[in-house]
Amino acid sequence: MKGRSCAWVRETYRTRFGIESSYRQMNQARGRTSSRRPELRLMYMGLALLLRNEWVWLHFEVLSSPRRGGRSIRPERLRLRAMLHWLLQVIEETYGTISETTTERPLCSELLN
């Protein structure tokens, strides 16, 4: 095999880095579960992909700055993790949070008394 050009190596690495960054960001948004149900795990993966794509769209259409030769993307304007926290706050304000639940068995602290 012949040696590759510097430009080829640069472009190949750039492409690979983009793929790895996408997976890392998608995993930030993926729901955690211990379920073995493939349909539930696939749904969580789909939602994570959807949230990441919405984040990319927001940056391109809303948060980018127009400039000659294309748009200037500035990810510091809204980080993915910040968007996810904001969405969580909106969901909690809209639907509330669960702070208590009933159990079938007494709590450990009740057993000690």
C-alpha positions as CSV (number, residue, x, y, z in Angstrom):
1,M,0.0,0.0,0.0
2,K,1.3,3.4,-0.9
3,G,1.7,6.2,1.6
4,R,-1.3,8.5,1.9
5,S,-1.1,12.2,1.4
6,C,-1.4,14.6,4.3
7,A,-4.6,16.0,2.8
8,W,-6.2,12.6,2.7
9,V,-5.1,11.9,6.3
10,R,-6.5,15.2,7.5
11,E,-9.9,14.7,5.8
12,T,-10.2,11.2,6.9
13,Y,-9.5,12.1,10.5
14,R,-11.8,15.1,10.3
15,T,-14.6,12.9,9.1
16,R,-13.9,10.3,11.8
17,F,-13.7,13.0,14.5
18,G,-17.2,14.2,13.5
19,I,-18.6,10.8,13.7
20,E,-17.1,10.2,17.2
21,S,-18.3,13.6,18.4
22,S,-21.9,12.9,17.2
23,Y,-21.9,9.6,19.1
24,R,-20.6,11.3,22.3
25,Q,-23.2,14.0,22.1
26,M,-26.0,11.5,21.3
27,N,-25.0,9.5,24.4
28,Q,-25.3,12.7,26.5
29,A,-29.0,12.8,25.6
30,R,-29.7,9.1,25.7
31,G,-32.0,7.8,28.4
32,R,-30.5,5.3,30.8
33,T,-32.2,2.1,31.4
34,S,-31.5,-1.4,32.7
35,S,-34.3,-2.8,30.6
36,R,-33.5,-5.5,28.1
37,R,-36.4,-4.7,25.9
38,P,-34.9,-3.8,22.5
39,E,-37.9,-1.6,21.5
40,L,-37.5,0.6,24.6
41,R,-33.7,0.9,24.1
42,L,-34.3,1.8,20.4
43,M,-36.8,4.4,21.4
44,Y,-34.3,6.0,23.8
45,M,-31.6,6.0,21.0
46,G,-34.1,7.5,18.6
47,L,-35.0,10.3,21.0
48,A,-31.3,11.0,21.6
49,L,-30.7,11.3,17.9
50,L,-33.7,13.6,17.5
51,L,-32.5,15.9,20.3
52,R,-29.0,16.1,18.9
53,N,-30.3,16.9,15.4
54,E,-32.6,19.6,16.9
55,W,-29.5,21.1,18.6
56,V,-27.6,21.1,15.3
57,W,-30.6,22.6,13.5
58,L,-30.8,25.4,16.2
59,H,-27.2,26.2,15.8
60,F,-27.4,26.4,12.0
61,E,-30.7,28.2,11.6
62,V,-31.0,30.3,14.7
63,L,-27.7,30.8,16.5
64,S,-25.3,31.0,13.7
65,S,-23.9,34.3,12.3
66,P,-24.2,35.0,8.6
67,R,-20.9,35.8,7.0
68,R,-19.3,35.7,3.6
69,G,-18.8,32.2,2.4
70,G,-21.2,30.6,4.8
71,R,-22.4,30.7,8.3
72,S,-20.3,31.0,11.4
73,I,-21.3,28.3,13.9
74,R,-20.7,29.2,17.5
75,P,-21.4,26.2,19.7
76,E,-20.6,28.2,22.9
77,R,-23.9,30.1,22.5
78,L,-25.8,26.9,23.5
79,R,-24.1,23.8,24.6
80,L,-25.9,20.5,24.2
81,R,-25.9,19.8,27.9
82,A,-27.3,23.2,28.6
83,M,-30.1,22.6,26.1
84,L,-30.9,19.2,27.7
85,H,-31.0,20.8,31.2
86,W,-33.3,23.6,29.9
87,L,-35.7,20.9,28.4
88,L,-35.7,19.0,31.7
89,Q,-36.7,22.2,33.5
90,V,-39.5,22.9,31.1
91,I,-40.8,19.3,31.4
92,E,-40.6,19.4,35.2
93,E,-42.5,22.8,35.3
94,T,-45.1,21.5,32.9
95,Y,-45.7,18.0,34.4
96,G,-44.2,18.3,37.9
97,T,-41.9,15.9,39.5
98,I,-42.4,12.8,41.6
99,S,-41.1,13.4,45.1
100,E,-42.9,10.5,46.9
101,T,-44.1,7.0,46.0
102,T,-45.9,4.3,47.8
103,T,-44.2,1.0,48.5
104,E,-45.4,-2.5,49.2
105,R,-42.9,-2.9,52.0
106,P,-41.9,-0.6,54.9
107,L,-38.8,1.5,54.5
108,C,-35.6,0.4,56.3
109,S,-35.7,3.3,58.7
110,E,-39.2,2.2,59.8
111,L,-37.9,-1.3,60.5
112,L,-35.2,0.1,62.8
113,N,-37.7,2.0,65.0
